[in-house]
Amino acid sequence: MTNSLQGRVVIVTGGARGIGLATAKALVAAGARVSIGDLDEVVLKEAATTIGAAHYGRLDVTDPGGYRSFFDQVEAELGPVDVLVNNAGIMPVGHLHEETEELARRMFEINVFGVITGTKRALESMLPRRSGHIVNVASMAGVVYAPGATTYVASKHAALGFTESARLEYADSGVEFTAVLPMFVNTDLTAGTKGVPGIKSVEPEDVAAGIIDALAKPRARVYVPKVGKTLAGAQHVTPRRLMEVLNNRLGGKTVFLDDVDQAERRAYEDRARHS
């Protein structure tokens, strides 16, 4: 596909808030015809109106049939989808032994199976045209480890592995794949957490800028901030024991456990579990 976004049809899941909304806004500004999907219909409508989205609709990525119907509707109204941004995701935190089975499965349904469903449907549209770009928002949790977010980390490792494998499988198809790996981003998802000492948390707009850049110049991974790439590489050449010592000194054992402001985080946790 041409690297210009002017007139291109783009779907952004989880587009009513945070990274999804910032990405959708940047895409509209670049001239794309953007559809945003999300569960919260009230916030969704307001977001779509504010950014000037060409289409919006309720989207539950855990419902494969519903996801496909949403995709079909976008193509019926706007034309063939050129870019899919699988952004929807949740990150409940806490001790693993206190996590319910329902919550663990919900994380995988949204963070992994939602990505798989969307990718398959996008490929059905893109492969015959030998053109398209699928962007899957993973996380630095896809390459590092985080006590207190164990199941979330597992889901992001899965999403990253899926994206990298699909990229190789379709390397000669004309369809591009990009995995996005943000660190701590100032959104509801990280509410009540302090981030990594010495590394400034980024804004949703920073992640959106990385996505826009990858659509213009396709690449396998986008790290936000860029220091994430260095950290990811360091763990492969640093002895495990030393890496674990450094991780502990940076607060790795407590950032999602003892250091969490539960009151500040409660609204997000409730929405992640029940919306």
Secondary structure, DSSP 8 states (H G I E B T S, - for coil): --S--TT-EEEEETTTSHHHHHHHHHHHHTT-EEEEEES-HHHHHHHHHHHT-SEEEE--TT-HHHHHHHHHHHHHHH-S--EEEE-------S-GGGS-HHHHHHHHIIIIIHHHHHHHHHHHHHGGGT-EEEEEE--GGGTS--TT-HHHHHHHHHHHHHHHHHHHHTTTTTEEEEEEEE-SBSSGGGTT----TTS--B-HHHHHHHHHHHHHS--SEEEESTHHHHHHHHHHHS-HHHHHHHHHHTTTTTTTTTT--HHHHHHHHHHHHH-
